[in-house]
Amino acid sequence: MSDDLKIYTPSHPLPAARTGQLTGFDPGTRTLEAGFRIAPQFRPLPVDVVLEKDVAVRLRDGVTIHVDVFRPAGTEPVPVIVAWSPYGKGQGTSLSVLGVFGLVGLDNAVVSGLEKFEGPDPAYWCARGYAICNPDVRGVVDSEGDSVLWDRQEGRDCYDVVEWLAEQDWCTGKVGMSGTSYLAVSQWFTAAEQPPHLAAINPWEGVSDVYRDLVMRGGMPDTGFARQLQEGSFFGRNRKEDVLAEAERYPLTNELWADKIPDFDRITVPAYVVASYSNTLHTAGTFRAWRRMASDEKWLRVHNGQEWPDYYDEANVADLRRFFDHYLRGEDNGWPETPRVRYSVLDLAGGDEVGIAADAFPPDDVTSTRFYLDGRTRTLSTTAPAEPATVAYDVGANPDAVSFLVRFDRETTLVGYPKAHLRVEARGADDMDLFVLVQKLDAYGTPLQAFTVPNQGAAAHDLTDHGATILRYKGSDGRLRVSARHLDESLSTDDVPAHTFDRVEKLAPGEVVDVEIELLPVGLVFRPGEQLRFVVSSRNLLGTLMPGIREYAGANSGQHVVHTGGEHASYLQLPVRPDAPAGAR
């Protein structure tokens, strides 16, 4: 059993910076009247709202957790939306959340402060005939038990809460889930448990595989954000799971890591999934879950920004309401006619296209096109070089990278899944940590980037010059430890390679091997004269996911060699939309 493999560490009480005005344990029911404002910087309630605070819910194993329920005043039963995460249910007014809103440039007045961090706002939803349930999950704040991180245990726990909510006399029996990041991930796990009264989910950007997305991306022990997540949340009275120690003890996939992947085949509930190309933490996991979930009723919207501003945007909230009105309230509002996919195309110069309708992602007319690397000319071409060539860099040198260029002579749009197929060799070493990046350059060779958040001030520039990649988009990246190159044939496709990460295959001296590297999905347009640059390096080209976390340094030495051309050519595979023939030269 994976529970036997878990490692725990003592938790600690919620610190002052994470404490909000509703954090204190105070069971009971009260009415917050229309106009109530929890603090001056937040929006007031538009209607009377009943708050049932610190309600005890007993889970199947006897553990008791506590939930806050916000619901419209009155006697008419309503559906309820659950926001499941280890962030304190009263944390919406805390200094930490205020700081996050300031970081991205969101006005606190867009919410009431009654919402859970990254969750739906009771002020909006209660006024439209919904209840909101904010739990303190197992092991968090005043709830009993030991907390776990993104695990099937959370799915079972939330199943119990969903079914408890459905039985309440104020509830219609229809339960939904919504939220970003952790609140999105918990929805994969809950839906896979198939609680009978879970009617719809709305995962808004979230990882879907703890090993591959959080602690060992590309087979590398990059645990900077995992440390921030573990040490900066899961506050409580007992113990919390020590995923950092688990990553160190179990560097290869095993039963513990398998238990931290939802059973996608069992996710059959209607789902409105929201993703972006630019969230270097969540993008791969969100698209993976979208591809693999079994639901026949699933929608995908790919936006062009960062998740928090997108989640609280007025038009996007209204769009989500149409989805929930259909599935939780039974309204015949035309939602099923909504395009199954709405994607964006970035141009990184202020001219992004959003809401482009399609039946699938990638769109059916996209063609996966190989652009071959040429080590002699340092170019990319749709024709493989006849002559073999090598290009190399020394680890730790300047530069410690090699790149290849292609200039487009007509407008060319990429939409879908890029990948790199490289033939590589390590000289003076038996392994390689490889980092790859697809950049867009203007016609003069200048790299193009774009902030994903409203805050574009001087401090935001400082944070994102190198790192804090969720705040500024610089291109599609990927990584792979070469000794972890073994492909999972059951999950790999021609567009998206998947690795087993269950073995270590070191390199012998002089051995040249083929590796396939997944890059994050793209939606990117190149105007005539603009260029694409493909970079291969021994260092983390983009830096950290978040501000203030430790940057992973590749475990590299010696010299990295990329073999191009000839019988076994290296290539970058790009998803080309047929606006016109791919105009490469």
C-alpha positions as CSV (number, residue, x, y, z in Angstrom):
1,M,0.0,0.0,0.0
2,S,1.3,3.5,-0.8
3,D,0.3,4.7,2.7
4,D,3.1,2.5,4.0
5,L,5.6,4.5,1.9
6,K,4.5,7.9,3.0
7,I,6.8,10.0,5.2
8,Y,5.4,12.6,7.6
9,T,6.9,15.6,9.3
10,P,5.4,17.7,12.2
11,S,3.0,20.5,11.2
12,H,2.7,23.8,12.9
13,P,-0.1,26.2,13.8
14,L,-1.2,28.7,11.1
15,P,1.2,31.7,11.3
16,A,-0.1,35.2,11.7
17,A,0.5,36.1,8.0
18,R,-1.7,33.3,6.9
19,T,-4.5,34.1,9.4
20,G,-7.6,35.8,8.2
21,Q,-10.6,37.5,10.0
22,L,-12.6,34.2,9.8
23,T,-9.8,31.9,10.8
24,G,-10.7,31.6,14.5
25,F,-12.7,28.5,15.5
26,D,-16.2,29.7,16.1
27,P,-18.9,27.2,15.3
28,G,-22.4,28.5,14.7
29,T,-24.8,30.0,12.1
30,R,-25.1,33.7,11.5
31,T,-26.4,36.0,8.7
32,L,-24.2,38.4,6.9
33,E,-26.5,41.2,5.7
34,A,-26.4,42.8,2.3
35,G,-23.8,45.5,2.3
36,F,-21.6,43.5,4.8
37,R,-17.9,44.2,4.1
38,I,-15.3,42.1,5.9
39,A,-12.6,44.8,5.5
40,P,-12.5,48.1,3.6
41,Q,-10.5,46.9,0.6
42,F,-13.0,44.2,-0.3
43,R,-16.3,44.2,-2.2
44,P,-19.5,44.2,-0.1
45,L,-22.1,41.5,-0.2
46,P,-24.9,42.2,-2.6
47,V,-27.4,40.0,-0.8
48,D,-28.0,38.5,2.7
49,V,-25.7,35.4,3.1
50,V,-26.0,32.7,5.8
51,L,-22.6,31.6,7.1
52,E,-22.5,28.2,8.8
53,K,-19.1,28.3,10.4
54,D,-16.8,25.4,11.4
55,V,-19.4,22.7,10.7
56,A,-18.0,19.3,11.7
57,V,-18.0,16.6,9.0
58,R,-17.0,13.1,9.8
59,L,-15.0,11.2,7.1
60,R,-15.3,7.4,6.5
61,D,-12.2,6.6,8.6
62,G,-13.5,8.6,11.6
63,V,-11.5,11.7,11.1
64,T,-13.5,14.9,11.7
65,I,-12.8,18.0,9.5
66,H,-14.5,21.4,9.6
67,V,-16.1,23.4,6.8
68,D,-17.5,26.8,6.3
69,V,-20.7,27.1,4.2
70,F,-21.9,30.3,2.7
71,R,-25.4,30.1,1.2
72,P,-28.2,32.5,0.2
73,A,-30.6,33.4,2.9
74,G,-34.1,31.8,2.4
75,T,-35.6,28.4,2.3
76,E,-35.2,27.4,-1.3
77,P,-32.6,24.6,-1.8
78,V,-29.5,25.5,-3.8
79,P,-26.6,23.7,-5.4
80,V,-23.2,24.0,-3.8
81,I,-19.6,24.5,-5.1
82,V,-16.7,23.1,-3.2
83,A,-13.2,24.7,-3.0
84,W,-10.9,22.0,-1.7
85,S,-7.3,22.8,-0.7
86,P,-5.0,22.9,2.4
87,Y,-5.1,26.7,2.5
88,G,-7.0,27.8,5.6
89,K,-10.6,28.4,4.8
90,G,-10.5,31.8,6.5
91,Q,-7.4,32.9,4.7
92,G,-9.0,35.2,2.1
93,T,-8.3,38.3,4.2
94,S,-4.8,37.3,5.3
95,L,-1.6,39.3,4.6
96,S,-0.3,36.4,2.4
97,V,-3.3,36.6,0.0
98,L,-3.2,40.3,-0.1
99,G,0.4,40.0,-1.0
100,V,-0.3,37.6,-3.9
101,F,-3.0,39.9,-5.3
102,G,-0.5,42.8,-5.1
103,L,2.2,40.7,-6.8
104,V,0.1,40.0,-9.9
105,G,-1.6,43.4,-9.9
106,L,-5.2,42.4,-8.9
107,D,-7.4,44.9,-7.0
108,N,-8.6,43.3,-3.8
109,A,-12.0,44.8,-4.5
110,V,-12.7,42.2,-7.2
111,V,-13.5,39.8,-4.3
112,S,-15.2,39.9,-1.0
113,G,-12.4,38.4,1.1
114,L,-14.8,35.5,2.0
115,E,-13.4,33.3,-0.7
116,K,-10.8,30.7,-0.1
117,F,-7.5,31.5,-1.7
118,E,-7.8,30.6,-5.4
119,G,-11.5,29.7,-5.0
120,P,-15.0,31.0,-6.0
121,D,-16.2,34.1,-4.2
122,P,-19.4,33.7,-2.1
123,A,-20.4,37.3,-2.8
124,Y,-20.9,36.5,-6.5
125,W,-22.2,32.9,-6.3
126,C,-24.6,33.3,-3.4
127,A,-26.2,36.2,-5.2
128,R,-26.9,33.9,-8.1
129,G,-28.4,31.0,-6.2
130,Y,-25.4,28.9,-5.2
131,A,-23.8,27.9,-1.9
132,I,-20.0,27.8,-1.4
133,C,-18.3,25.2,0.8
134,N,-14.8,26.0,2.0
135,P,-13.2,23.1,3.9
136,D,-10.2,22.9,6.2
137,V,-9.1,19.5,4.9
138,R,-7.6,16.6,6.8
139,G,-4.8,17.8,9.1
140,V,-5.3,21.5,8.4
141,V,-5.9,24.2,11.0
142,D,-8.5,22.7,13.4
143,S,-9.3,19.6,11.4
144,E,-8.2,16.2,12.7
145,G,-5.7,13.8,11.1
146,D,-2.5,14.1,9.1
147,S,-2.5,16.0,5.9
148,V,-1.4,14.6,2.5
149,L,-0.4,16.4,-0.7
150,W,-2.3,15.8,-4.0
151,D,-3.2,12.2,-3.3
152,R,-6.1,9.7,-3.9
153,Q,-6.7,10.1,-0.1
154,E,-7.9,13.6,-0.8
155,G,-10.2,12.3,-3.5
156,R,-11.8,9.9,-0.9
157,D,-12.1,12.7,1.7
158,C,-13.7,15.1,-0.8
159,Y,-16.1,12.3,-1.9
160,D,-17.3,12.1,1.7
161,V,-17.8,15.9,1.9
162,V,-19.6,16.0,-1.5
163,E,-22.0,13.3,-0.3
164,W,-22.5,15.0,3.1
165,L,-23.3,18.3,1.4
166,A,-25.8,16.6,-0.9
167,E,-27.8,15.4,2.1
168,Q,-28.2,18.9,3.7
169,D,-31.7,20.2,3.7
170,W,-30.6,23.5,2.1
171,C,-29.0,21.6,-0.8
172,T,-30.6,20.4,-4.0
173,G,-28.3,17.4,-4.1
174,K,-26.2,19.0,-6.9
175,V,-22.5,19.6,-6.1
176,G,-19.8,21.1,-8.2
177,M,-16.2,22.0,-7.7
178,S,-14.1,25.0,-8.9
179,G,-10.8,26.7,-8.3
180,T,-7.3,27.2,-9.5
181,S,-4.0,25.5,-8.8
182,Y,-4.4,23.2,-5.7
183,L,-8.1,23.6,-6.0
184,A,-7.9,22.3,-9.6
185,V,-5.8,19.3,-8.8
186,S,-8.1,18.2,-6.0
187,Q,-10.9,18.0,-8.6
188,W,-9.1,15.4,-10.7
189,F,-8.7,13.2,-7.6
190,T,-12.3,13.7,-6.4
191,A,-13.9,13.2,-9.8
192,A,-12.0,9.9,-10.2
193,E,-13.6,8.6,-7.0
194,Q,-17.0,9.2,-8.7
195,P,-19.1,10.6,-5.9
196,P,-22.8,10.2,-7.0
197,H,-23.8,13.8,-6.3
198,L,-20.8,15.4,-8.0
199,A,-22.5,17.0,-11.1
200,A,-19.7,19.1,-12.7
201,I,-16.1,20.2,-12.1
202,N,-14.1,23.3,-13.2
203,P,-10.3,22.6,-12.8
204,W,-8.6,26.0,-13.6
205,E,-5.0,25.1,-14.2
206,G,-3.4,22.4,-12.0
207,V,-0.8,19.7,-12.1
208,S,-2.0,16.1,-12.7
209,D,1.0,14.1,-11.7
210,V,3.0,15.0,-8.6
211,Y,6.2,13.2,-9.7
212,R,6.3,14.6,-13.3
213,D,4.9,18.0,-12.6
214,L,6.1,19.0,-9.1
215,V,9.1,17.1,-7.7
216,M,10.9,15.4,-10.6
217,R,10.1,17.2,-13.9
218,G,12.1,15.5,-16.6
219,G,13.5,13.1,-14.1
220,M,15.4,15.9,-12.3
221,P,15.0,16.5,-8.5
222,D,13.7,20.1,-8.9
223,T,11.9,20.6,-5.6
224,G,12.0,24.4,-5.2
225,F,8.3,24.9,-5.4
226,A,7.5,21.7,-3.6
227,R,9.4,23.1,-0.6
228,Q,7.5,26.3,-0.8
229,L,4.2,24.4,-1.0
230,Q,5.1,22.0,1.9
231,E,6.6,24.6,4.2
232,G,4.2,27.4,3.4
233,S,0.9,25.5,3.8
234,F,-0.6,22.4,5.4
235,F,-0.6,24.2,8.8
236,G,-2.3,22.3,11.5
237,R,-2.0,20.4,14.8
238,N,-0.6,17.1,13.8
239,R,1.6,16.0,10.9
240,K,1.9,16.7,7.2
241,E,3.2,14.6,4.4
242,D,6.9,15.2,3.7
243,V,7.0,15.1,-0.1
244,L,10.6,16.4,-0.1
245,A,11.8,13.5,1.9
246,E,9.7,11.2,-0.3
247,A,11.4,12.6,-3.5
248,E,14.8,12.0,-2.0
249,R,14.0,8.4,-0.8
250,Y,12.1,7.4,-3.9
251,P,13.7,9.0,-7.0
252,L,12.1,6.6,-9.3
253,T,8.4,6.0,-9.9
254,N,6.7,3.6,-7.5
255,E,3.4,2.9,-5.8
256,L,3.5,6.1,-3.8
257,W,3.9,8.3,-6.9
258,A,1.3,6.2,-8.8
259,D,-1.2,7.1,-6.0
260,K,-0.5,10.8,-6.8
261,I,-1.8,10.4,-10.3
262,P,-5.6,10.5,-10.6
263,D,-7.3,7.7,-12.4
264,F,-8.2,9.6,-15.6
265,D,-10.3,6.8,-17.0
266,R,-12.7,7.2,-14.1
267,I,-13.2,11.0,-14.6
268,T,-16.5,10.9,-16.4
269,V,-18.3,14.0,-14.9
270,P,-18.9,17.1,-17.1
271,A,-15.8,19.3,-16.9
272,Y,-14.9,22.8,-17.9
273,V,-11.1,22.9,-17.9
274,V,-9.1,26.1,-18.2
275,A,-5.5,26.1,-19.2
276,S,-2.7,28.4,-20.4
277,Y,0.5,28.0,-22.3
278,S,2.5,30.1,-19.9
279,N,2.1,28.5,-16.4
280,T,5.3,26.5,-16.2
281,L,4.0,24.7,-13.1
282,H,0.5,23.8,-14.3
283,T,0.4,23.8,-18.1
284,A,1.7,20.3,-18.8
285,G,-0.5,18.8,-16.1
286,T,-3.7,20.6,-17.2
287,F,-3.3,19.6,-20.8
288,R,-2.5,16.0,-19.8
289,A,-5.6,15.7,-17.7
290,W,-7.7,17.2,-20.5
291,R,-6.3,14.7,-23.0
292,R,-6.7,11.6,-20.7
293,M,-10.0,12.2,-18.8
294,A,-12.8,10.0,-20.0
295,S,-15.6,12.5,-19.8
296,D,-17.7,12.8,-23.0
297,E,-18.8,16.3,-21.8
298,K,-15.6,18.2,-21.5
299,W,-14.7,21.7,-22.6
300,L,-11.3,23.4,-22.8
301,R,-10.5,27.1,-22.8
302,V,-6.9,28.2,-23.3
303,H,-6.4,31.8,-22.2
304,N,-3.4,34.1,-22.7
305,G,-2.6,35.2,-19.2
306,Q,-2.0,34.0,-15.6
307,E,-4.6,32.0,-13.8
308,W,-5.6,34.4,-10.9
309,P,-6.5,37.4,-13.0
310,D,-8.2,35.1,-15.5
311,Y,-10.2,33.3,-12.8
312,Y,-11.6,36.5,-11.3
313,D,-12.2,38.3,-14.6
314,E,-15.9,39.3,-14.7
315,A,-16.6,37.8,-18.2
316,N,-14.9,34.6,-17.3
317,V,-16.9,34.2,-14.1
318,A,-20.1,34.8,-16.1
319,D,-19.0,32.1,-18.6
320,L,-18.4,29.6,-15.8
321,R,-21.8,30.5,-14.4
322,R,-23.4,29.4,-17.7
323,F,-21.6,26.0,-17.3
324,F,-22.8,25.5,-13.7
325,D,-26.3,26.9,-14.4
326,H,-26.6,24.1,-17.0
327,Y,-25.3,21.2,-14.9
328,L,-26.1,22.3,-11.4
329,R,-29.4,24.2,-11.9
330,G,-30.7,22.3,-15.0
331,E,-31.0,25.4,-17.1
332,D,-31.5,25.0,-20.8
333,N,-29.1,27.9,-21.6
334,G,-27.3,26.6,-24.7
335,W,-24.1,25.7,-22.9
336,P,-23.8,22.3,-24.8
337,E,-23.4,24.3,-28.0
338,T,-20.3,26.0,-26.6
339,P,-17.3,25.1,-28.7
340,R,-15.5,22.1,-27.1
341,V,-12.2,24.0,-27.4
342,R,-11.5,27.7,-27.3
343,Y,-7.8,28.5,-27.6
344,S,-5.6,31.5,-27.9
345,V,-2.7,32.4,-30.2
346,L,0.0,34.6,-28.7
347,D,2.0,37.1,-30.8
348,L,3.9,38.5,-27.8
349,A,3.5,42.0,-29.2
350,G,0.0,43.0,-28.0
351,G,-2.0,41.3,-30.7
352,D,-3.0,38.0,-29.1
353,E,-6.1,36.2,-30.5
354,V,-8.3,34.6,-27.9
355,G,-11.4,32.4,-27.9
356,I,-10.7,30.7,-31.2
357,A,-13.2,27.9,-31.6
358,A,-12.2,24.3,-32.4
359,D,-13.5,20.8,-32.0
360,A,-10.2,19.5,-30.5
361,F,-6.8,20.5,-29.2
362,P,-4.7,20.6,-31.3
363,P,-7.2,21.6,-33.9
364,D,-7.9,18.8,-36.4
365,D,-6.2,20.6,-39.3
366,V,-2.8,21.0,-37.5
367,T,0.1,19.1,-39.0
368,S,3.1,18.0,-36.9
369,T,6.0,19.1,-38.9
370,R,9.7,18.2,-38.4
371,F,12.2,21.0,-38.5
372,Y,15.6,19.4,-38.7
373,L,18.7,20.7,-36.8
374,D,21.7,21.5,-38.9
375,G,24.9,21.7,-36.8
376,R,26.9,23.2,-39.7
377,T,24.6,26.2,-40.4
378,R,22.9,26.4,-37.0
379,T,19.5,26.5,-38.7
380,L,16.2,24.6,-38.7
381,S,14.8,23.3,-42.0
382,T,11.9,21.0,-43.0
383,T,14.5,19.1,-45.1
384,A,16.9,16.9,-43.3
385,P,20.6,17.7,-43.8
386,A,22.2,15.0,-45.9
387,E,25.6,15.3,-44.1
388,P,26.0,14.4,-40.4
389,A,27.5,17.1,-38.2
390,T,27.9,17.7,-34.5
391,V,27.7,20.8,-32.4
392,A,28.8,20.9,-28.7
393,Y,29.2,23.0,-25.6
394,D,31.2,22.7,-22.5
395,V,29.2,22.5,-19.2
396,G,29.8,25.6,-17.2
397,A,31.3,27.5,-20.1
398,N,30.0,30.7,-21.6
399,P,28.0,29.9,-23.6
400,D,26.8,26.6,-22.3
401,A,24.2,26.2,-25.0
402,V,23.7,25.8,-28.7
403,S,20.8,27.2,-30.7
404,F,19.2,26.9,-34.1
405,L,17.2,29.4,-36.1
406,V,14.5,29.5,-38.7
407,R,13.0,32.6,-40.3
408,F,9.5,32.5,-41.6
409,D,8.8,34.3,-44.9
410,R,5.0,34.1,-44.5
411,E,2.7,34.1,-41.5
412,T,3.0,30.8,-39.7
413,T,0.9,29.7,-36.6
414,L,1.8,27.0,-34.2
415,V,-1.0,25.4,-32.1
416,G,-0.5,22.2,-30.2
417,Y,2.3,20.1,-28.8
418,P,6.0,20.6,-29.7
419,K,8.6,18.0,-29.0
420,A,12.3,17.6,-29.5
421,H,13.9,14.5,-30.9
422,L,17.7,14.7,-30.3
423,R,20.7,12.5,-30.8
424,V,23.1,13.3,-28.0
425,E,26.3,12.2,-26.5
426,A,28.1,13.1,-23.2
427,R,31.9,13.4,-23.2
428,G,33.5,13.2,-19.9
429,A,30.3,12.2,-18.1
430,D,27.8,9.4,-18.0
431,D,24.6,11.5,-17.9
432,M,23.1,14.8,-19.0
433,D,20.5,17.1,-17.7
434,L,19.1,18.8,-20.9
435,F,17.0,21.9,-21.0
436,V,15.4,23.0,-24.3
437,L,13.4,26.2,-25.2
438,V,11.5,27.5,-28.2
439,Q,11.7,31.3,-28.4
440,K,10.1,33.8,-30.7
441,L,12.4,36.4,-32.1
442,D,11.4,39.5,-34.1
443,A,12.6,40.2,-37.6
444,Y,15.8,41.8,-36.1
445,G,16.6,38.8,-33.8
446,T,15.4,40.3,-30.5
447,P,13.6,37.7,-28.2
448,L,9.9,38.5,-27.6
449,Q,8.3,38.1,-24.2
450,A,5.1,39.1,-22.5
451,F,3.9,39.6,-19.0
452,T,1.0,37.3,-18.0
453,V,-0.3,39.6,-15.2
454,P,-1.4,43.2,-14.9
455,N,1.5,44.1,-12.7
456,Q,4.3,45.2,-15.1
457,G,6.2,47.5,-12.8
458,A,9.9,47.7,-12.1
459,A,9.8,45.1,-9.3
460,A,8.0,42.7,-11.6
461,H,10.8,43.2,-14.2
462,D,13.4,42.4,-11.5
463,L,11.6,39.3,-10.4
464,T,11.1,38.0,-14.0
465,D,14.4,38.8,-15.7
466,H,15.4,35.3,-14.7
467,G,12.8,33.2,-12.9
468,A,9.2,33.7,-11.7
469,T,8.2,32.3,-15.0
470,I,4.5,32.2,-14.2
471,L,4.5,36.0,-14.4
472,R,6.3,36.5,-17.8
473,Y,6.1,34.2,-20.8
474,K,9.3,33.6,-22.7
475,G,8.5,30.6,-24.7
476,S,7.8,26.9,-24.6
477,D,10.3,24.9,-22.5
478,G,11.1,21.3,-21.8
479,R,13.7,19.2,-20.0
480,L,15.0,15.6,-19.6
481,R,17.7,13.8,-17.7
482,V,19.1,11.5,-20.4
483,S,19.4,8.5,-18.1
484,A,15.6,8.7,-17.7
485,R,14.9,8.6,-21.5
486,H,13.0,5.3,-21.5
487,L,9.7,5.9,-23.1
488,D,6.3,4.7,-21.8
489,E,5.0,3.1,-24.9
490,S,1.5,2.8,-23.5
491,L,1.2,6.6,-23.0
492,S,3.6,8.1,-25.6
493,T,2.1,9.5,-28.8
494,D,3.9,10.9,-31.9
495,D,3.2,14.4,-30.5
496,V,3.7,13.9,-26.8
497,P,6.4,11.6,-25.4
498,A,5.9,10.1,-22.0
499,H,8.6,8.5,-19.9
500,T,8.4,5.8,-17.4
501,F,11.0,7.2,-14.9
502,D,11.3,3.8,-13.5
503,R,14.9,3.1,-14.4
504,V,18.3,4.7,-14.8
505,E,20.2,4.1,-18.1
506,K,23.6,5.8,-17.8
507,L,25.6,6.5,-20.9
508,A,28.8,4.6,-21.9
509,P,31.8,6.5,-23.3
510,G,31.2,7.4,-26.9
511,E,27.5,6.2,-26.8
512,V,25.1,8.3,-28.9
513,V,21.4,8.0,-27.9
514,D,18.1,9.3,-29.1
515,V,16.0,11.2,-26.6
516,E,12.5,12.6,-26.9
517,I,11.7,15.7,-24.9
518,E,8.2,17.1,-24.3
519,L,7.8,20.8,-24.5
520,L,4.9,22.8,-23.2
521,P,2.0,23.3,-25.5
522,V,2.0,26.4,-27.7
523,G,-0.2,28.8,-29.5
524,L,2.2,31.2,-31.2
525,V,2.0,33.2,-34.4
526,F,5.1,34.3,-36.5
527,R,4.7,37.2,-38.9
528,P,6.7,37.3,-42.1
529,G,10.3,37.9,-41.2
530,E,10.0,36.8,-37.6
531,Q,12.2,33.9,-36.4
532,L,12.0,30.9,-34.1
533,R,15.0,30.0,-32.0
534,F,15.5,26.5,-30.5
535,V,17.9,26.3,-27.7
536,V,19.6,23.3,-26.1
537,S,21.5,23.8,-22.9
538,S,22.9,22.3,-19.7
539,R,21.3,24.9,-17.5
540,N,17.8,25.9,-16.5
541,L,17.1,28.5,-19.2
542,L,14.1,30.1,-17.7
543,G,14.9,29.9,-13.9
544,T,12.4,29.3,-11.2
545,L,8.6,28.8,-11.4
546,M,7.8,31.3,-8.6
547,P,9.6,34.2,-7.0
548,G,11.7,33.5,-4.0
549,I,12.3,29.7,-4.5
550,R,15.5,27.8,-4.9
551,E,16.6,27.4,-8.6
552,Y,17.5,23.9,-9.7
553,A,21.0,23.6,-11.3
554,G,21.5,20.7,-13.7
555,A,23.7,17.8,-12.6
556,N,26.1,18.1,-15.4
557,S,29.8,17.9,-16.2
558,G,32.1,17.5,-19.3
559,Q,30.8,18.3,-22.7
560,H,27.4,17.9,-24.3
561,V,27.3,16.9,-28.0
562,V,24.2,17.2,-30.3
563,H,24.4,15.1,-33.5
564,T,22.6,16.4,-36.5
565,G,21.9,15.4,-40.1
566,G,22.6,12.1,-41.8
567,E,20.7,8.9,-41.3
568,H,19.5,9.6,-37.7
569,A,18.8,13.3,-37.7
570,S,17.8,15.4,-34.7
571,Y,14.7,17.5,-35.2
572,L,12.2,19.8,-33.5
573,Q,8.6,18.8,-34.2
574,L,6.2,21.7,-34.4
575,P,2.4,21.8,-34.7
576,V,1.7,24.0,-37.7
577,R,-1.7,25.3,-38.4
578,P,-2.5,25.6,-42.2
579,D,-3.1,29.4,-42.4
580,A,-0.6,29.0,-45.2
581,P,2.2,26.6,-46.0
582,A,4.9,26.8,-43.3
583,G,7.1,29.5,-44.7
584,A,10.5,28.5,-43.4
585,R,13.7,29.6,-45.0
